[in-house]
Amino acid sequence: MMAQAVMAKDKIILALDVDSEEKALCLVRELKDEVGAFKVGLELFNTTGPEIFRSLEKAGASRAVARMGVWMFNVHTTGGSAMMKAAAEAARETASKLGVVAPKVIGVTVLTSIDEATLRGELMVGQDVKAQVVHLARLAKSAGLDGVVASPQEIEAIRDACGPDFLIVTPGVRPAGAELGDQKRVMTPGEAVRRGADYVVIGRPITAADDPIAAARAISAEIA
């Protein structure tokens, strides 16, 4: 049972969707033993700059940082195959020169805030969401990326198309009863992992909870 709990915890990536280093470090110190990794978004990075990674390392987020290199970062698959290939090659070449483990490079497919009507009506994409996500996932794999970011509703289709070793990172997960916010293609963390997600990205259901530690542990228990 203990092994299951550790494995479940490690599948949680906590989104540090805050606007200051102080708030981010408070969350890291409180939750570093409850989740597997931390995600630095654009808001936090733009506020603090790259020094945030050094600060996270000092706060104990060892998996988030390795000699100022991140564990995982994403690019957008809609940038095209050449861009994705260049990003993956640059990350691995730089890591090799520095003598560090190369970060995982993953591609964002279709945002979880986008539904069928938005994809077709506003973005003028002629196929349905699942088909578009799978298409972009195949492009990412062909370009040498390690995996993709996709909603939980496309997990099984991506796994079938890209194989068991292709990483699937899943935002748009909400514990049962949690507010959906701007998310449209959602699922509970446990359901997402059971469908084959390698990692789930969770923010406000933990960070905005009255007891963040209890919230994180409840999600780990659901995953396990």
MILUMDO-375402 format. One record per residue (C-alpha): x, y, z; residue number from 0; residue in one letter. Coordinates in pm, 1 decimal, m for minus. Each point is the difference from the previous one (the first is absolute). Layout:
<atoms>
<atom><u>X</u><v>Y</v><w>Z</w><zami>NUM</zami><tordo>a</tordo></atom>
...
</atoms>
This chain:
<atoms>
<atom><u>0.0</u><v>0.0</v><w>0.0</w><zami>0</zami><tordo>m</tordo></atom>
<atom><u>284.3</u><v>241.0</v><w>78.9</w><zami>1</zami><tordo>m</tordo></atom>
<atom><u>159.6</u><v>m66.1</v><w>m340.2</w><zami>2</zami><tordo>a</tordo></atom>
<atom><u>m330.8</u><v>84.0</v><w>m168.5</w><zami>3</zami><tordo>q</tordo></atom>
<atom><u>m27.4</u><v>329.0</v><w>191.3</w><zami>4</zami><tordo>a</tordo></atom>
<atom><u>350.8</u><v>106.1</v><w>m103.5</w><zami>5</zami><tordo>v</tordo></atom>
<atom><u>m66.0</u><v>m84.2</v><w>m363.4</w><zami>6</zami><tordo>m</tordo></atom>
<atom><u>m328.1</u><v>189.7</v><w>6.6</w><zami>7</zami><tordo>a</tordo></atom>
<atom><u>160.0</u><v>307.3</v><w>155.3</w><zami>8</zami><tordo>k</tordo></atom>
<atom><u>273.0</u><v>5.0</v><w>m261.9</w><zami>9</zami><tordo>d</tordo></atom>
<atom><u>m258.8</u><v>26.2</v><w>m276.9</w><zami>10</zami><tordo>k</tordo></atom>
<atom><u>m117.3</u><v>340.3</v><w>124.5</w><zami>11</zami><tordo>i</tordo></atom>
<atom><u>154.6</u><v>310.8</v><w>m154.2</w><zami>12</zami><tordo>i</tordo></atom>
<atom><u>m103.2</u><v>302.9</v><w>202.4</w><zami>13</zami><tordo>l</tordo></atom>
<atom><u>m55.6</u><v>314.0</v><w>m205.9</w><zami>14</zami><tordo>a</tordo></atom>
<atom><u>157.1</u><v>302.3</v><w>169.6</w><zami>15</zami><tordo>l</tordo></atom>
<atom><u>m252.0</u><v>242.2</v><w>m147.7</w><zami>16</zami><tordo>d</tordo></atom>
<atom><u>97.7</u><v>288.9</v><w>224.7</w><zami>17</zami><tordo>v</tordo></atom>
<atom><u>143.5</u><v>343.8</v><w>m66.7</w><zami>18</zami><tordo>d</tordo></atom>
<atom><u>294.3</u><v>16.4</v><w>239.5</w><zami>19</zami><tordo>s</tordo></atom>
<atom><u>303.5</u><v>m197.9</v><w>105.4</w><zami>20</zami><tordo>e</tordo></atom>
<atom><u>m105.6</u><v>19.6</v><w>363.7</w><zami>21</zami><tordo>e</tordo></atom>
<atom><u>m336.3</u><v>m165.7</v><w>m68.0</w><zami>22</zami><tordo>k</tordo></atom>
<atom><u>164.2</u><v>m267.0</v><w>m215.0</w><zami>23</zami><tordo>a</tordo></atom>
<atom><u>261.6</u><v>m84.4</v><w>261.2</w><zami>24</zami><tordo>l</tordo></atom>
<atom><u>m263.9</u><v>m22.6</v><w>273.3</w><zami>25</zami><tordo>c</tordo></atom>
<atom><u>m186.8</u><v>m256.9</v><w>m207.4</w><zami>26</zami><tordo>l</tordo></atom>
<atom><u>317.9</u><v>m194.7</v><w>m75.9</w><zami>27</zami><tordo>v</tordo></atom>
<atom><u>106.9</u><v>m15.1</v><w>363.9</w><zami>28</zami><tordo>r</tordo></atom>
<atom><u>m346.2</u><v>m111.5</v><w>105.7</w><zami>29</zami><tordo>e</tordo></atom>
<atom><u>m61.8</u><v>m255.2</v><w>m273.8</w><zami>30</zami><tordo>l</tordo></atom>
<atom><u>340.6</u><v>m131.0</v><w>m112.3</w><zami>31</zami><tordo>k</tordo></atom>
<atom><u>m63.7</u><v>m332.4</v><w>175.1</w><zami>32</zami><tordo>d</tordo></atom>
<atom><u>m354.0</u><v>m32.0</v><w>m134.4</w><zami>33</zami><tordo>e</tordo></atom>
<atom><u>45.7</u><v>32.5</v><w>m378.1</w><zami>34</zami><tordo>v</tordo></atom>
<atom><u>246.3</u><v>m120.6</v><w>m259.7</w><zami>35</zami><tordo>g</tordo></atom>
<atom><u>93.9</u><v>325.2</v><w>m172.5</w><zami>36</zami><tordo>a</tordo></atom>
<atom><u>m81.0</u><v>367.8</v><w>m35.2</w><zami>37</zami><tordo>f</tordo></atom>
<atom><u>m100.3</u><v>186.5</v><w>m314.7</w><zami>38</zami><tordo>k</tordo></atom>
<atom><u>123.5</u><v>355.9</v><w>m54.8</w><zami>39</zami><tordo>v</tordo></atom>
<atom><u>m241.3</u><v>181.5</v><w>m226.9</w><zami>40</zami><tordo>g</tordo></atom>
<atom><u>49.3</u><v>317.0</v><w>m202.7</w><zami>41</zami><tordo>l</tordo></atom>
<atom><u>m146.9</u><v>229.5</v><w>265.1</w><zami>42</zami><tordo>e</tordo></atom>
<atom><u>250.5</u><v>m109.7</v><w>262.0</w><zami>43</zami><tordo>l</tordo></atom>
<atom><u>292.1</u><v>m15.9</v><w>m242.7</w><zami>44</zami><tordo>f</tordo></atom>
<atom><u>m73.6</u><v>346.2</v><w>m136.7</w><zami>45</zami><tordo>n</tordo></atom>
<atom><u>m12.6</u><v>138.5</v><w>353.4</w><zami>46</zami><tordo>t</tordo></atom>
<atom><u>316.8</u><v>m163.4</v><w>130.5</w><zami>47</zami><tordo>t</tordo></atom>
<atom><u>210.4</u><v>m94.5</v><w>m301.2</w><zami>48</zami><tordo>g</tordo></atom>
<atom><u>219.2</u><v>m312.4</v><w>m15.5</w><zami>49</zami><tordo>p</tordo></atom>
<atom><u>118.6</u><v>52.7</v><w>358.3</w><zami>50</zami><tordo>e</tordo></atom>
<atom><u>m323.4</u><v>m166.8</v><w>110.8</w><zami>51</zami><tordo>i</tordo></atom>
<atom><u>158.2</u><v>m337.5</v><w>m78.3</w><zami>52</zami><tordo>f</tordo></atom>
<atom><u>294.7</u><v>65.3</v><w>231.1</w><zami>53</zami><tordo>r</tordo></atom>
<atom><u>m241.3</u><v>111.1</v><w>272.1</w><zami>54</zami><tordo>s</tordo></atom>
<atom><u>m209.7</u><v>m313.6</v><w>m42.9</w><zami>55</zami><tordo>l</tordo></atom>
<atom><u>309.1</u><v>m216.1</v><w>31.1</w><zami>56</zami><tordo>e</tordo></atom>
<atom><u>90.6</u><v>170.7</v><w>327.8</w><zami>57</zami><tordo>k</tordo></atom>
<atom><u>m356.3</u><v>m55.0</v><w>122.6</w><zami>58</zami><tordo>a</tordo></atom>
<atom><u>35.0</u><v>m371.8</v><w>m56.8</w><zami>59</zami><tordo>g</tordo></atom>
<atom><u>m168.5</u><v>m49.4</v><w>m336.8</w><zami>60</zami><tordo>a</tordo></atom>
<atom><u>286.6</u><v>m217.9</v><w>m120.8</w><zami>61</zami><tordo>s</tordo></atom>
<atom><u>m199.8</u><v>m163.6</v><w>m275.4</w><zami>62</zami><tordo>r</tordo></atom>
<atom><u>m94.3</u><v>336.5</v><w>m144.5</w><zami>63</zami><tordo>a</tordo></atom>
<atom><u>360.0</u><v>101.4</v><w>m52.4</w><zami>64</zami><tordo>v</tordo></atom>
<atom><u>327.3</u><v>m171.1</v><w>m92.8</w><zami>65</zami><tordo>a</tordo></atom>
<atom><u>297.5</u><v>238.5</v><w>m18.8</w><zami>66</zami><tordo>r</tordo></atom>
<atom><u>m236.0</u><v>275.2</v><w>m117.8</w><zami>67</zami><tordo>m</tordo></atom>
<atom><u>m153.6</u><v>m234.0</v><w>m256.8</w><zami>68</zami><tordo>g</tordo></atom>
<atom><u>m365.9</u><v>m91.0</v><w>20.8</w><zami>69</zami><tordo>v</tordo></atom>
<atom><u>m127.9</u><v>m357.4</v><w>14.9</w><zami>70</zami><tordo>w</tordo></atom>
<atom><u>m260.6</u><v>55.8</v><w>m269.7</w><zami>71</zami><tordo>m</tordo></atom>
<atom><u>m115.8</u><v>284.8</v><w>m222.2</w><zami>72</zami><tordo>f</tordo></atom>
<atom><u>m254.8</u><v>43.5</v><w>m272.5</w><zami>73</zami><tordo>n</tordo></atom>
<atom><u>m22.7</u><v>151.7</v><w>m345.0</w><zami>74</zami><tordo>v</tordo></atom>
<atom><u>m313.2</u><v>35.7</v><w>m212.8</w><zami>75</zami><tordo>h</tordo></atom>
<atom><u>m54.8</u><v>m269.1</v><w>m260.3</w><zami>76</zami><tordo>t</tordo></atom>
<atom><u>m171.1</u><v>254.7</v><w>m225.3</w><zami>77</zami><tordo>t</tordo></atom>
<atom><u>343.0</u><v>156.2</v><w>m47.8</w><zami>78</zami><tordo>g</tordo></atom>
<atom><u>61.2</u><v>m284.4</v><w>m244.3</w><zami>79</zami><tordo>g</tordo></atom>
<atom><u>237.5</u><v>m291.9</v><w>m37.3</w><zami>80</zami><tordo>s</tordo></atom>
<atom><u>313.7</u><v>203.7</v><w>m72.3</w><zami>81</zami><tordo>a</tordo></atom>
<atom><u>m42.0</u><v>209.8</v><w>313.9</w><zami>82</zami><tordo>m</tordo></atom>
<atom><u>m68.6</u><v>m304.3</v><w>217.7</w><zami>83</zami><tordo>m</tordo></atom>
<atom><u>298.8</u><v>m187.7</v><w>m140.2</w><zami>84</zami><tordo>k</tordo></atom>
<atom><u>227.8</u><v>299.7</v><w>56.0</w><zami>85</zami><tordo>a</tordo></atom>
<atom><u>m119.9</u><v>37.8</v><w>359.5</w><zami>86</zami><tordo>a</tordo></atom>
<atom><u>56.9</u><v>m367.3</v><w>80.9</w><zami>87</zami><tordo>a</tordo></atom>
<atom><u>345.5</u><v>m7.4</v><w>m160.4</w><zami>88</zami><tordo>e</tordo></atom>
<atom><u>109.0</u><v>323.0</v><w>169.2</w><zami>89</zami><tordo>a</tordo></atom>
<atom><u>m109.4</u><v>m124.7</v><w>341.9</w><zami>90</zami><tordo>a</tordo></atom>
<atom><u>190.1</u><v>m325.9</v><w>m36.2</w><zami>91</zami><tordo>r</tordo></atom>
<atom><u>312.7</u><v>156.5</v><w>m146.2</w><zami>92</zami><tordo>e</tordo></atom>
<atom><u>16.6</u><v>261.2</v><w>275.0</w><zami>93</zami><tordo>t</tordo></atom>
<atom><u>m53.6</u><v>m259.9</v><w>272.2</w><zami>94</zami><tordo>a</tordo></atom>
<atom><u>276.3</u><v>m214.9</v><w>m149.3</w><zami>95</zami><tordo>s</tordo></atom>
<atom><u>244.9</u><v>291.0</v><w>m1.6</w><zami>96</zami><tordo>k</tordo></atom>
<atom><u>m84.2</u><v>81.6</v><w>362.6</w><zami>97</zami><tordo>l</tordo></atom>
<atom><u>19.7</u><v>m361.6</v><w>109.4</w><zami>98</zami><tordo>g</tordo></atom>
<atom><u>m356.3</u><v>m3.8</v><w>135.7</w><zami>99</zami><tordo>v</tordo></atom>
<atom><u>m307.2</u><v>m209.0</v><w>m70.0</w><zami>100</zami><tordo>v</tordo></atom>
<atom><u>m192.9</u><v>139.0</v><w>m294.2</w><zami>101</zami><tordo>a</tordo></atom>
<atom><u>m341.0</u><v>142.2</v><w>85.0</w><zami>102</zami><tordo>p</tordo></atom>
<atom><u>m311.3</u><v>m163.7</v><w>m132.9</w><zami>103</zami><tordo>k</tordo></atom>
<atom><u>m140.6</u><v>205.8</v><w>m286.5</w><zami>104</zami><tordo>v</tordo></atom>
<atom><u>m374.7</u><v>m27.8</v><w>m47.1</w><zami>105</zami><tordo>i</tordo></atom>
<atom><u>m244.1</u><v>165.4</v><w>m237.6</w><zami>106</zami><tordo>g</tordo></atom>
<atom><u>m325.6</u><v>175.6</v><w>83.8</w><zami>107</zami><tordo>v</tordo></atom>
<atom><u>m275.0</u><v>m130.8</v><w>m228.3</w><zami>108</zami><tordo>t</tordo></atom>
<atom><u>m349.6</u><v>152.2</v><w>36.4</w><zami>109</zami><tordo>v</tordo></atom>
<atom><u>m55.2</u><v>205.1</v><w>315.7</w><zami>110</zami><tordo>l</tordo></atom>
<atom><u>m246.0</u><v>m146.7</v><w>250.4</w><zami>111</zami><tordo>t</tordo></atom>
<atom><u>m199.7</u><v>325.3</v><w>m10.9</w><zami>112</zami><tordo>s</tordo></atom>
<atom><u>m87.2</u><v>m68.3</v><w>m366.0</w><zami>113</zami><tordo>i</tordo></atom>
<atom><u>m309.3</u><v>m202.3</v><w>m85.6</w><zami>114</zami><tordo>d</tordo></atom>
<atom><u>m135.0</u><v>m128.9</v><w>m329.4</w><zami>115</zami><tordo>e</tordo></atom>
<atom><u>m189.7</u><v>320.5</v><w>m81.0</w><zami>116</zami><tordo>a</tordo></atom>
<atom><u>305.6</u><v>218.5</v><w>61.5</w><zami>117</zami><tordo>t</tordo></atom>
<atom><u>231.5</u><v>m224.1</v><w>m201.1</w><zami>118</zami><tordo>l</tordo></atom>
<atom><u>m225.5</u><v>m7.4</v><w>m303.1</w><zami>119</zami><tordo>r</tordo></atom>
<atom><u>m178.1</u><v>335.9</v><w>23.1</w><zami>120</zami><tordo>g</tordo></atom>
<atom><u>278.7</u><v>232.8</v><w>113.6</w><zami>121</zami><tordo>e</tordo></atom>
<atom><u>323.3</u><v>m178.6</v><w>m87.9</w><zami>122</zami><tordo>l</tordo></atom>
<atom><u>m139.0</u><v>m137.9</v><w>m326.5</w><zami>123</zami><tordo>m</tordo></atom>
<atom><u>141.8</u><v>m350.0</v><w>50.1</w><zami>124</zami><tordo>v</tordo></atom>
<atom><u>m196.8</u><v>m243.9</v><w>m211.7</w><zami>125</zami><tordo>g</tordo></atom>
<atom><u>33.1</u><v>m314.0</v><w>212.9</w><zami>126</zami><tordo>q</tordo></atom>
<atom><u>m123.2</u><v>m78.1</v><w>348.7</w><zami>127</zami><tordo>d</tordo></atom>
<atom><u>204.7</u><v>63.6</v><w>314.2</w><zami>128</zami><tordo>v</tordo></atom>
<atom><u>115.6</u><v>m358.1</v><w>50.2</w><zami>129</zami><tordo>k</tordo></atom>
<atom><u>115.7</u><v>m37.6</v><w>m360.2</w><zami>130</zami><tordo>a</tordo></atom>
<atom><u>186.8</u><v>331.1</v><w>18.5</w><zami>131</zami><tordo>q</tordo></atom>
<atom><u>170.6</u><v>m94.5</v><w>326.1</w><zami>132</zami><tordo>v</tordo></atom>
<atom><u>110.1</u><v>m337.9</v><w>m134.1</w><zami>133</zami><tordo>v</tordo></atom>
<atom><u>128.6</u><v>162.9</v><w>m318.6</w><zami>134</zami><tordo>h</tordo></atom>
<atom><u>207.5</u><v>247.3</v><w>202.3</w><zami>135</zami><tordo>l</tordo></atom>
<atom><u>124.9</u><v>m275.7</v><w>231.2</w><zami>136</zami><tordo>a</tordo></atom>
<atom><u>124.0</u><v>m199.6</v><w>m298.3</w><zami>137</zami><tordo>r</tordo></atom>
<atom><u>176.5</u><v>309.4</v><w>m133.5</w><zami>138</zami><tordo>l</tordo></atom>
<atom><u>164.3</u><v>51.1</v><w>339.0</w><zami>139</zami><tordo>a</tordo></atom>
<atom><u>123.7</u><v>m358.5</v><w>16.4</w><zami>140</zami><tordo>k</tordo></atom>
<atom><u>134.1</u><v>16.5</v><w>m354.6</w><zami>141</zami><tordo>s</tordo></atom>
<atom><u>184.5</u><v>320.9</v><w>87.9</w><zami>142</zami><tordo>a</tordo></atom>
<atom><u>174.8</u><v>m170.8</v><w>291.9</w><zami>143</zami><tordo>g</tordo></atom>
<atom><u>m198.9</u><v>135.0</v><w>292.4</w><zami>144</zami><tordo>l</tordo></atom>
<atom><u>m36.7</u><v>m214.0</v><w>311.4</w><zami>145</zami><tordo>d</tordo></atom>
<atom><u>m373.0</u><v>48.5</v><w>32.2</w><zami>146</zami><tordo>g</tordo></atom>
<atom><u>m291.6</u><v>238.3</v><w>m7.9</w><zami>147</zami><tordo>v</tordo></atom>
<atom><u>m236.0</u><v>201.9</v><w>212.4</w><zami>148</zami><tordo>v</tordo></atom>
<atom><u>m360.2</u><v>m97.5</v><w>m67.9</w><zami>149</zami><tordo>a</tordo></atom>
<atom><u>m334.5</u><v>m15.1</v><w>173.3</w><zami>150</zami><tordo>s</tordo></atom>
<atom><u>m95.4</u><v>m323.0</v><w>177.3</w><zami>151</zami><tordo>p</tordo></atom>
<atom><u>m263.0</u><v>m69.6</v><w>m261.9</w><zami>152</zami><tordo>q</tordo></atom>
<atom><u>266.0</u><v>m69.4</v><w>m263.2</w><zami>153</zami><tordo>e</tordo></atom>
<atom><u>234.8</u><v>m215.0</v><w>209.6</w><zami>154</zami><tordo>i</tordo></atom>
<atom><u>m100.6</u><v>m338.4</v><w>m134.9</w><zami>155</zami><tordo>e</tordo></atom>
<atom><u>2.2</u><v>114.3</v><w>m363.0</w><zami>156</zami><tordo>a</tordo></atom>
<atom><u>350.2</u><v>146.8</v><w>41.2</w><zami>157</zami><tordo>i</tordo></atom>
<atom><u>124.0</u><v>m315.4</v><w>169.1</w><zami>158</zami><tordo>r</tordo></atom>
<atom><u>m133.9</u><v>m212.7</v><w>m284.9</w><zami>159</zami><tordo>d</tordo></atom>
<atom><u>159.8</u><v>228.6</v><w>m258.1</w><zami>160</zami><tordo>a</tordo></atom>
<atom><u>336.1</u><v>67.6</v><w>166.2</w><zami>161</zami><tordo>c</tordo></atom>
<atom><u>77.3</u><v>m301.6</v><w>214.7</w><zami>162</zami><tordo>g</tordo></atom>
<atom><u>65.1</u><v>m76.3</v><w>367.7</w><zami>163</zami><tordo>p</tordo></atom>
<atom><u>319.6</u><v>203.8</v><w>43.8</w><zami>164</zami><tordo>d</tordo></atom>
<atom><u>m135.4</u><v>330.7</v><w>m128.3</w><zami>165</zami><tordo>f</tordo></atom>
<atom><u>m63.1</u><v>232.6</v><w>294.0</w><zami>166</zami><tordo>l</tordo></atom>
<atom><u>m350.3</u><v>136.9</v><w>50.4</w><zami>167</zami><tordo>i</tordo></atom>
<atom><u>m30.8</u><v>296.8</v><w>235.2</w><zami>168</zami><tordo>v</tordo></atom>
<atom><u>m357.8</u><v>85.5</v><w>79.5</w><zami>169</zami><tordo>t</tordo></atom>
<atom><u>m138.0</u><v>333.1</v><w>117.2</w><zami>170</zami><tordo>p</tordo></atom>
<atom><u>m375.8</u><v>46.5</v><w>25.6</w><zami>171</zami><tordo>g</tordo></atom>
<atom><u>m30.2</u><v>m232.2</v><w>298.3</w><zami>172</zami><tordo>v</tordo></atom>
<atom><u>m227.1</u><v>91.9</v><w>287.8</w><zami>173</zami><tordo>r</tordo></atom>
<atom><u>m82.1</u><v>m201.4</v><w>312.4</w><zami>174</zami><tordo>p</tordo></atom>
<atom><u>m367.0</u><v>m95.3</v><w>23.3</w><zami>175</zami><tordo>a</tordo></atom>
<atom><u>m204.8</u><v>302.5</v><w>105.3</w><zami>176</zami><tordo>g</tordo></atom>
<atom><u>267.4</u><v>258.2</v><w>m85.8</w><zami>177</zami><tordo>a</tordo></atom>
<atom><u>m83.2</u><v>306.0</v><w>m209.0</w><zami>178</zami><tordo>e</tordo></atom>
<atom><u>88.1</u><v>m37.2</v><w>m368.3</w><zami>179</zami><tordo>l</tordo></atom>
<atom><u>115.4</u><v>361.5</v><w>m51.4</w><zami>180</zami><tordo>g</tordo></atom>
<atom><u>82.9</u><v>50.3</v><w>m368.8</w><zami>181</zami><tordo>d</tordo></atom>
<atom><u>57.9</u><v>m370.6</v><w>m63.3</w><zami>182</zami><tordo>q</tordo></atom>
<atom><u>m235.5</u><v>m181.9</v><w>m237.0</w><zami>183</zami><tordo>k</tordo></atom>
<atom><u>152.8</u><v>m341.4</v><w>m74.6</w><zami>184</zami><tordo>r</tordo></atom>
<atom><u>48.4</u><v>m126.5</v><w>354.5</w><zami>185</zami><tordo>v</tordo></atom>
<atom><u>20.5</u><v>m315.1</v><w>210.6</w><zami>186</zami><tordo>m</tordo></atom>
<atom><u>95.3</u><v>m93.1</v><w>356.1</w><zami>187</zami><tordo>t</tordo></atom>
<atom><u>371.1</u><v>m69.5</v><w>69.0</w><zami>188</zami><tordo>p</tordo></atom>
<atom><u>m64.0</u><v>m366.0</v><w>75.0</w><zami>189</zami><tordo>g</tordo></atom>
<atom><u>m194.2</u><v>m49.9</v><w>m321.6</w><zami>190</zami><tordo>e</tordo></atom>
<atom><u>274.2</u><v>170.7</v><w>m201.8</w><zami>191</zami><tordo>a</tordo></atom>
<atom><u>273.4</u><v>m222.4</v><w>144.0</w><zami>192</zami><tordo>v</tordo></atom>
<atom><u>m207.9</u><v>m313.9</v><w>m46.4</w><zami>193</zami><tordo>r</tordo></atom>
<atom><u>m44.4</u><v>92.7</v><w>m366.0</w><zami>194</zami><tordo>r</tordo></atom>
<atom><u>377.2</u><v>24.3</v><w>m37.6</w><zami>195</zami><tordo>g</tordo></atom>
<atom><u>119.2</u><v>349.3</v><w>94.3</w><zami>196</zami><tordo>a</tordo></atom>
<atom><u>358.9</u><v>4.1</v><w>122.4</w><zami>197</zami><tordo>d</tordo></atom>
<atom><u>m43.0</u><v>326.6</v><w>189.2</w><zami>198</zami><tordo>y</tordo></atom>
<atom><u>m291.8</u><v>224.4</v><w>93.3</w><zami>199</zami><tordo>v</tordo></atom>
<atom><u>36.2</u><v>376.9</v><w>37.3</w><zami>200</zami><tordo>v</tordo></atom>
<atom><u>m199.9</u><v>141.9</v><w>288.8</w><zami>201</zami><tordo>i</tordo></atom>
<atom><u>m8.0</u><v>355.6</v><w>132.2</w><zami>202</zami><tordo>g</tordo></atom>
<atom><u>m287.1</u><v>167.9</v><w>179.8</w><zami>203</zami><tordo>r</tordo></atom>
<atom><u>m163.5</u><v>m314.9</v><w>143.1</w><zami>204</zami><tordo>p</tordo></atom>
<atom><u>316.1</u><v>m27.8</v><w>212.4</w><zami>205</zami><tordo>i</tordo></atom>
<atom><u>142.1</u><v>352.0</v><w>22.2</w><zami>206</zami><tordo>t</tordo></atom>
<atom><u>m334.1</u><v>168.6</v><w>76.3</w><zami>207</zami><tordo>a</tordo></atom>
<atom><u>m116.5</u><v>m265.3</v><w>246.2</w><zami>208</zami><tordo>a</tordo></atom>
<atom><u>m44.9</u><v>85.3</v><w>367.8</w><zami>209</zami><tordo>d</tordo></atom>
<atom><u>248.8</u><v>m278.9</v><w>73.8</w><zami>210</zami><tordo>d</tordo></atom>
<atom><u>228.2</u><v>m49.3</v><w>m304.2</w><zami>211</zami><tordo>p</tordo></atom>
<atom><u>181.4</u><v>m296.7</v><w>152.9</w><zami>212</zami><tordo>i</tordo></atom>
<atom><u>m325.4</u><v>m182.3</v><w>67.9</w><zami>213</zami><tordo>a</tordo></atom>
<atom><u>m121.6</u><v>82.2</v><w>m350.9</w><zami>214</zami><tordo>a</tordo></atom>
<atom><u>319.2</u><v>m137.7</v><w>m156.9</w><zami>215</zami><tordo>a</tordo></atom>
<atom><u>m18.1</u><v>m315.3</v><w>208.5</w><zami>216</zami><tordo>r</tordo></atom>
<atom><u>m364.4</u><v>m55.1</v><w>m92.5</w><zami>217</zami><tordo>a</tordo></atom>
<atom><u>89.8</u><v>22.2</v><w>m368.8</w><zami>218</zami><tordo>i</tordo></atom>
<atom><u>290.9</u><v>m242.0</v><w>47.9</w><zami>219</zami><tordo>s</tordo></atom>
<atom><u>m236.5</u><v>m242.6</v><w>172.1</w><zami>220</zami><tordo>a</tordo></atom>
<atom><u>m248.7</u><v>27.1</v><w>m286.0</w><zami>221</zami><tordo>e</tordo></atom>
<atom><u>273.5</u><v>m68.8</v><w>m254.8</w><zami>222</zami><tordo>i</tordo></atom>
<atom><u>128.4</u><v>m296.6</v><w>199.8</w><zami>223</zami><tordo>a</tordo></atom>
</atoms>
